[in-house]
Amino acid sequence: MHEGILRRQSARESAARTYARALPIVPVRARGLTIEGADGRRYLDCLSGAGTLALGHNHPVVLEAIRKVLDSGAPLHVLDLATPVKDAFITELFRTLPPGLTDHARVQFCGPAGTDAVEAALKLVRAATGRTGVLAFTGAYHGMTAGSLEASGGAFDVRVTRLPYPHDYRCPFGVGGRPGAELSARWTESLLDDPKSGVRPPAGMILEPVQGEGGVIPAPDNWMRRIRQITADRAIPLIADEVQTGVGRTGAFWAVEHSGVTPDVMVLSKAIGGSLPLAVVVYRDDLDVWEPGAHAGTFRGNQLAMAAGTATLAYVRENDLAHRAATLGSRMLSQLRCMAAHFPCIGDVRGRGLMIGIELVDPEGERAQGLEWGGTLGGDSDHGHPAAASTAAHPAVGLGTTVAGLDAHALPGHAPRTDAASAELLVAETAVPAQGPYPAAPEL
Ligand code: PMP
């Protein structure tokens, strides 16, 4: 069965499949962090559904919530009619929101994927401001649907201005740490305020509090606060894309909480559906200027996903799994940094909570000649020191991302169900995207 399935699917499925295509695994069962293949082997799943599986696979509370809806005879599809299932989801979601949004927020259900919610957020800020352009950051990943509205005759025409995201290890300005973040903020200010820059007042700015696909790059808290100030001063709505960082993974329920920043709009998906497709935009209620029907999508009312999502959000909140992710994450980071000290092929280890990236480099690579490797190891992005924050010149080989679930099964009272020691590791590998180049930085 195993070989046949692999052969048929690789012959018929599109070449656009991602890194997972290289793994000769046919999962047939899964529980917690472990996947069992059709060949009987067991794997530790570090793919974790690209961040959807906050509680791991088939967590009992998620399965129970799904079964309850199925057994109740409730309709599975109702567009955006009001239902008890949706009511429970909205109530639980609002319990978790950052303090600044809880009392003044609205939620818009979107198509099933994160990218639908990103499109909705961009449409929303355009409608609310009457402006068109969008500010986004180098290395950002927000989805795959840039053309869908345009192709639908929507004349969406998004003009995106790219700004340098602070990145200690591959700092676009070559300094890293606090100076790199400071330069990024100044760069942003000067672009917005200089009439010669050609950047007209934008409709909004979108950012990831920890860039995910871009290489697991946590934004320094001070930088987040500066960016919030810059956007607030200029009445530019700030969109936090928490599709990947949400639901406890970074050590706070939402990653913006680390810096205390309240965005105007939050884009949420992945783990909020408890492993089923669900995507929403949450935003300040005064931005709710949409006409009825301004944003639709057939699958915006997925009842099973809402039930699974409610169970997940409640479980993470009630068991304070964000705190657990913070504790496990810092232990893991320090262990990985010890490893990095012994393995020159580990250029950098970075992350927040259990969202951790290990950047693999070629220490013998041409560009690496004569350079010290891994200058930022042990550094703290918020207290960076230029001497240690050398911009990595080693060619990147890849990025292993540890995207493990929050391992609820290992909580006290939940005996681990798998013998992890005998399992193999299933690791995501993404290419490290190119950054820059940037023209001369503004003077500090
Ligand atoms: N935003 C971020 C930050 C993401 O990481 C992703 C997916 N990796 C998306 C948006 C798009 O989500 P989806 O793949 O569900 O469209």
Residues whose N, C-alpha, C, O or C-beta is under 5 A from the ligand:
A	BS01	PMP	A113 G114 T115 Y141 H142 G143 E208 G212 D241 V243 Q244
